[in-house]
Amino acid sequence: SRKSRKYNSYKGTIGKVKNNKINRRFKTSIPHQKITTDTSEFKIYTTDKNGKLVIKKAYLDPFLDMFNGEVLSFSISDRPNFKSISDALNEAINITKDCPYRRTFHSDQGWAYQMNKYNKTLKKNKIFQSMSRKGTCLDNSPMENFFGIMKQEMYYRKTYKSFNELEKAITEYIYYYNNKRIKEKLNWRSPVKYRFEYESKVT
């Protein structure tokens, strides 16, 4: 079925497992302070030269602001790889460096987030690292919710036949999600509009 079991990047303890600093305190009234990430897997249905069905995969790595649910950065790749995650991480670090408080970046215990390179990048930027407890998806529910809504709205009823087609659809969806899709808990604003209104009050 399309709702294949969730992609699991857990490979055991291969590096450093960090404490769960977020501890399900997802709410924050400060933009760019609490950021969360995860990887989600998508399938692409193509055919080989003999017309036989080939299922390929793609992986999305977004970094999401818990303040307003905005996707700050993301990368899409055809296999789980550190460079893809690292590119999106560096972009998210750059975008959030205007935060006046110490930032926290949260994730599960996936292999990439345990890597020394990942820890070091956060440390160098004076960012706290937080990790969900093993196998506890509720510890990262803002990210789970985003993937759930996204797949419901742009993926489950559609078949993507190439990586480029899927990449374009994901990119367009994230733009729509950030800029157009309103949420009740943001006073019926889109994530970006909600942040703009907050910033105009503060400055």
Beta strands, then each sheet from edge to edge (+ up, - down):
strand 1: 34-37
strand 2: 40-47
strand 3: 53-65
strand 4: 71-77
strand 5: 104-107
strand 6: 128-131
sheet 1: 2+ 3- 1+ 5+ 6+
sheet 2: 2+ 3- 4+
end
